[in-house]
Amino acid sequence: MTDLNPVADGSVPAVDPRGWPLPRAVGLGDLGPLAEPISEHNGQAVAVRPLTDHPGWLAKLYRPDPHPEDAQRIDLLISAPDTLPESERATLYAGTCWPAARIHGPGNPAVGCVIPMAPEHYRAELRRGKFSERRFLEIDWLAKSDESIRGVGLPRPAFGDRLEACRRLTELAAILEALGLVYSDWSFSNAFWSPDRRSVYLIDVDGCQPQKMPDIHQPNWADPLTPPGSDADHCTDRYRLGLLVAKCLTGQRDARAFHSVSLSPWPEQPALSEVLLDMLFATERERRPTAVQLNQALNNGPYLRAVPRPTRSALPPLPPLPASQTVPQPPAGTGAAETGAADTGAADTGAADTGTAKSGTVAEGTVVTRTTEKKKDPATTWNARWIWAFAFAVILLIVISIASNH
């Protein structure tokens, strides 16, 4: 039966469109039998187990050391979509495993939560040698090499595929930001990607907290302006979101992604490079652009920001580029590439920011490629000549010896 208790503003909760009108707080025994875990000891969860009587739904069970505020926090998350416009609420439910109910047990008001399983279209058949495995496709694949992608039987993502995935990702981020929630867990492993539908699905959102939360540290995702041991907040989220988008758009995982962004290779999204560079390199974390601003730039919109522009730290050094590695580019015929830091619709038109000068310009359809040419070692060439001369002399002596015996 649907829980009809009023929400905080006195209204009746919106109907959950995901197909199961369960109460917003349920006992563990009321869920029926649980199947074998599909995940164990991952993050805050001790196990994630399918509900046998309710296909498509999961019980995410937390570690047995609950925090007193967990129950209140989960209840806040469950009711948060009620405050959204209908279209945004539908987007949130379709694009995340948003919790539907808090699970309670004897002496523990927050045993876990009920969440939907990611839709089947986020799975793909991945080839492993002579074998294949159908599994959820992480957004990580947008930042892997073409060889890796082809090696598992996936089609190489075009720039439009990357762009659409990043649009969906930032749309979800903007909704979380509007709800005042910090996610902190933006990374390759926490979003699934559907190449066919060009959509994304965010997981582990039941860990969101209002305004701030303990920082979730992951290798290569640390915010340089969030000191270790301090809480993550909206500024931390903006940095990690920008980092994820930069890597997925360029198909590169290291500092090459930043240098590719600085070239402004997206003429149909003229503000995108500037937004990303401010998210990643602004020296004042409070001046990082919002998720809404990034989403607008991805959708060909302007970047409206206050003057003066944020100062930026310098780009990290460019690492050596493997031979013939390419940077994903927009399709040809979309207009000339930007050659500077032009800011469509912005009030400021000053010079480029400190430490972020463009490293060059990219003409339409150009592929950034660096090939390594091996130079011949003179010493090696000289030694080879002596070896051939010696071999020729030995053969000549043998011929003379045979001739003299006859």
KAWO-V134997 format. One line per field, one symbol per residue. phi: phi as a letter, one per 40 degrees, with the letter a starting at -180 (. if undefined). psi: psi as a letter, one per 40 degrees, with the letter a starting at -180 (. if undefined). burial: I if it has 16 or more other C-alpha atoms within 10 Angstrom, else O. A space follows every 50 residues. Layout:
phi=???
psi=???
burial=???
This chain:
phi=.ccbcccdcgccdccccchbccccbbcccccgcbccccabfbgcccabbc cdcbdgbbbcbcccbccdcccccccccccdccccddccccccccbacccb accbadgacbciacbccddccccacbcbgcbbacaccccdccbbcdcccc cbgcccccdccccccccccccccccccccgbbcgbcaccbacbbcccfbb bcbfccccbcgaadcccbdgbcccbbddgcccacccdccccccccdcccc gbbbccdccccccfcbccbcccccccccccbdcbcccccccccccccccg ccbcacbccccbccccdccdbddgcbbdbcccgbhcccbabdbdgcccbc cccdgbdccibbcdgcbcbbbbbccccdcccccccccccccccccccccc cccccc
psi=hhhehiadeeihiihheeehgiiehiideeeaihiiieiifhbehdihhi hdegheiihhhiifgiidedddddddddededeiidddddddddeighhd ihhiihehegdaihiiihideeiihhhgbeiihhihhiedeefiiddddd deeiihhiddddddddddddddddddddefihdefhideehihhddefii hhifeeeiihdiihhhhiheehheehiheiiiadddddddddddddddde fieaeddddddeefegdegdedddddddddehehdeehiiddddddddfe iihhiiiiihiiiiiiihihhihfhihhiiiieeiiiieafhgheidifa iiihefiieaihiheihhhhihhhihhddddddddddddddddddddddd ddddd.
burial=OOOOOOOOOOOOIIOIOOOOOOOIIIIIOOIOOIOOOOOOOOOIIIIIII IOOOOIIIIIIIIOOOOOOIIOIIIOIIIIIIIOOOOIIOOIIIIIIIII IIIIOOOOIIIIIIIIIIOOOIIIOIOOOOOOOOOIIIIIIIIIIIOOIO OIOIOIIOIOIIIIIIIIIIIIIIIIIOIIIIIIIIIIOOIIIIIOOIII IIIIIIIIIIOIIOIOOOOOIIIOOIOOOOOIIIIIIIIIIIIIIIIIII IIIOOIIIIIIIIIIIIIIIIIIIIIIIIIIIIOIOIIIIIIIIIIIIII IIIIIOOOIIIIIOIOOOOOOOOOOIIIIIOOOOOOIIOIIIIIOOOOOO OOIOOIOIOOOIOIIIOOOOOOOOOOOOOOOOOOOOOOOOOOOOOOOOOO OOOOOO
